[in-house]
Amino acid sequence: MGEDEIAAVTDVLRSGWVAQGPRVAEFERRFADMQDAHHAVATSSCTSALHLALVVAGVRPGSHVVVPSYSFIATSNAPTYVGASPIFADVDPVTGNITAETIAAALTPETTAVIAVDQGGVPVDLDPIKALCEPMAITVIEDAACAAGSVYRGRPVGAGAEVAAWSFHPRKILTTGEGGMLTSTNAAWALRARRLREHAMSASAASRHAEVLSGPEEYAEVGFNYRMTDLQAAVGLVQIERLGEVVRRRRELAAAYSKEIAEIDGLRAVEDPSYGTTNYQSYWVEVREDYPVSRDGLLGALARAGVSARRGIMAAHLEPAYADHRGVVVPLPATERLTRNTLILPLYHQLLASEQQRVIDVLRDPAPS
Ligand SMILES: *Cc1c(COP(=O)(O)O)cnc(C)c1O
């Protein structure tokens, strides 16, 4: 956060309009332009955007939604909110993303949707997934929480999805404090999501308060309060301007890590897939059998050198929340291997070369005598 974000929030406070209003509308327009999206609906979080996506796609109680277990738990929770069951599919061991093949292994006659995640910013290979699902009328929802600034087949990630959900939590590289977005090529879905995020009111609060005498509003269905505030959107409008430079710097730092790691036996770093580029939201490394220490051993060695790294992406099916999950059980060998053996290295656009060198020194010699 810089002085520009602080000034933008101050302007909103002075304007007197702090809830969802003109800045949210402008943030939606700018985000849609940047992501090549037809319609953009700002929300309180990616989790609420995923929930709305499932509602507008018509996912009903009792149906099955294929998700990667290898993802932040919100990906699995969203289907649960609409009374559906998440069905865990495995991921590609190289990218960490679900594929048409792993989804095919998890389909059932009850499957009505798939949530495809761009894990850690690595674009998911969406075209084969759409080719698999569309003939069966299965909706493909892209969980692009981590992926603003990533590219899939020459276009911004999410542009090819019928509906995608985004996060602006501070853990992601474009932040509004908390916040999310739903983007869609489907005008009717976007309109319904826009109403549902605001209690399914027929006229938005912003439009009603712009009139001296406002007409009565109507509530056609049961909605939610999933609004973003103008305070948040003002921050987002500044952050959008920074995104290109932030991604460029992250990719430069990632290239410096990757060059070193390529020469270390037993370590493998995340990289761009053949069909796109990642924003390196998460720079993860797999610790293999032939490395001198285990993943947890390496985390310890980094901590002793004052470097705070983190365990890799979680696996939802191993969490107590899904311990008595009675879905279809598909073997998840790549998921279990990645969640056990990966860690996420420090990577942020202000990271100094000297700090990065300290991390690399530990990777080269995790057990100094
Ligand atoms: C962060 C994240 C979410 C949740 O985003 P919120 O904005 O915190 O709700 C969902 N899915 C994935 C893949 C994420 O990384």
The ligand as a Gaussian input file, in Angstrom:
#p B3LYP/6-31G(d) Opt

LIG

0 1
 C       -7.701000     -17.050000      -1.484000
 C       -8.481000     -18.046000      -2.205000
 C       -9.880000     -18.112000      -2.094000
 C      -10.652000     -17.273000      -1.104000
 O      -10.591000     -15.911000      -1.341000
 P      -11.303000     -14.896000      -0.317000
 O      -11.311000     -13.608000      -1.067000
 O      -10.440000     -14.849000       0.897000
 O      -12.654000     -15.410000      -0.045000
 C      -10.574000     -19.025000      -2.874000
 N       -9.924000     -19.839000      -3.720000
 C       -8.580000     -19.831000      -3.842000
 C       -7.927000     -20.759000      -4.819000
 C       -7.811000     -18.947000      -3.075000
 O       -6.485000     -18.970000      -3.182000

